[in-house]
Amino acid sequence: MHLLPRPKELHRSEGFFSLTYTARLVLSPTARQAMTAARLLKSDLERFAGIRAELLCGTAAAGDILLSAGSGEGEGYSLTVSEAGIRIEGNSDAGLFYGVQTLRQLLRQHGAVLPCLTIRDEPVFAHRGFYHDCTRGRTPTLSWLKQLADEAALYKLNQLQLYVEHTYCFEAATEMWSAGEALTAQEIMELDEYCAQRHIELVPSLSSFGHLFELLNTKTWCRLCELPEAGSMPSTMPYRMAHHTLDISNPEALSLVEKLLKEFMPLFRSRRFNICADETFDLGKGRGKAAMEAVGEGTYYIGFVEKLCRIISESGRQPMFWGDIVVMHPEALTRLPEDSICLNWGYSPNVEETSTRLLAQAGAVQYVCPGVSGWNRIMNRIPDSYENISRMAAYGRRYSAIGLLNTDWGDYGHINDPRFSLPGMIMGAHFGWSAEELPFERFCEDISRLAYLDASGRCVGLLASLQSTDVCSWWQLVQYREHALGRADEGHGDTLAGLDSAAIHAANERIGKVERELPGLAAHMAPSARCMPGLWQLACEGIKVWNLVGEAVHLCRRDAALAERLERWLRHYEQQWRQVSKPSELWRIREMTRWYAEQLRTF
């Protein structure tokens, strides 16, 4: 039986329950708030069991599905399938909703004939979230964000955050977003309502200290940047991720950020707010140098974070912030509001427990924050994400973290398709809910069957085998171009030096084997999932062609045929992009592709 997250207790009984055309979906009087769960279940009953169940409120009879909810606050539930019918009882409305999600997963596998069983279940972490980048290249469509919320709900996630720097239409800073596409107030409020119906808290997340490049490079606000050259800084993919820090010695900086925070807050019903405040790389290196030297880096940094947290607290919300800086100064945590949540991130597959332990010893309230390992590449590294997520979850349990927030970034133009992060999202959902350690191979099979309705159980394992086939990575390609154009930052030089042609061709041969197997999977997949093998094939072609481009450019080898192949790949990639994202910064991917195609025709 394939269920994700794995239930805390599952007892199989003898016999089966067969749904018939007379089955009704009955809400008890205590479950009147469960209409969204009931509609989702009703849809799946018809889709997977061929049953058009009547929905009503009242008393269940034999052969019915009864949904009931207690008046508690916990998210636990019990689900019983017997020969007499199906009963789901939640400790609360949320618990009932999660019980329905388990039944929906059973329907995907067993259709109208369900095995008799009893499940009693509850989560390990109270807060289980997914963090989606809406800033570094892709602005998602509202329809895609709703699809993301649907997937999150099916696997019992209860928080979603959208990473925003400049991609919201701020009235107070139109200059920041006017050159591109941004999320509107209506889109966010509509998504907030959609998420709430699925027991997902849409938590606002807004950069408010570092990662403010597009704001601080405007004519109006460049005076508030730590670097004096702001206003004329190159808006390149690497530069804008490295130079983006407020000059907090200027009192105007806090006033501007407070205005943005207070404009953003009312769009969300959440009582939490993530101020980010991470990676303040240039802090004290420019206009604020004297101010920082006077008090020391830790005191200087935490002093501004404290002011931001107070703004959030005084607005009746709980502040959250990324913990990469404060973990180096854990003693400073005492200056923040007591309920401040430190988001403790670490993305290595071999991540250690050090930061989780140090923050716990300092008394921090923390979430552990692993990642789906998709950024800076065309296909996610699924084995790496499994190792990272499982380790961070274990550290969180060991040191009493209150939540797990699984992250999906879009560094350097967001070349990664967000749909490819679904396996990693599901792994995070499992480890956020359950303490059961599943073998990686079993994870791949379960996700294949549940998420992609692949009866062969093979598709995710095939995708996982693509790990490390991007011998020439997107990061290398971006940095090489910056170096060639004379604008490389942070000392990066010829990042294609040392590329191994033999390794590239061996990797491309491995990719080719996967690519040839993908079309055959469609026969094992439900019609609604059969679009995915084509998307995965295009990703395979992308990895192969960029490997070859890196090799050719490294060897200064002219190859017009490869340039044409690259351009054909781009045309299909652009179509794929628009299926889930607004055009946004697709131009950056196009610009990269055209530059490399020109090199291939010039040597």
Buried (B, 14 or more C-beta within 10 A) or exposed (E): EBBBBBBBEBEEEEEBBEBEEEBBBBBBEBBEBBEBBBEBBBEBBEBBBEBEBEBEBEEBEEBBBBBBBBEEEBBBBBBBBBEBBBBBBBBBBBBBBBBBBBBBBBBBBBBBEBBBBBBBBBBBBBBBBBBBBBBBBBBBBBEBBBBBBBBBBBBBBBBBBBBBBBBBBBEEBEBBBEEBBBBEBEBBBBBBEBBBBBBBBBBBBBBBBBBBBBBBBBEEBBBBBBBEEBBEBBEBBBBBBBBBBBBBBBEEBBEBBBBBBEBBBEBBEBEBBBBBBBBBBBBBBBBBBEBBEEEEBBEBBBBBBBBBBEBBBEBEBBBBBBBBBBBEBBEBBEEBBEEBBBBBBBBBBEBEBEBBEBBBEBEBBBBBBBBBBBBBBBBBBBBBBBBBBBBBBBBBBEBEBEBBBBBBBBBBBBBBBBBBBBBBBBBBBBBBBBBEEBEBEEBBBBBBBBBBBBBBBBBBBBBBBBBEBBBBBBBBBBBBBBBBEEEBBEEBEEBBEEBEBEBBBEBBEBBEEBBEBBEEBBEBBBEEBBEBBBBBBBBBBBBBBBBBBBBBBBEEEEBEEBBEBBBEBBEBBBEBBEEBBBEBBBEBBBBBBBEBBEBBEEE
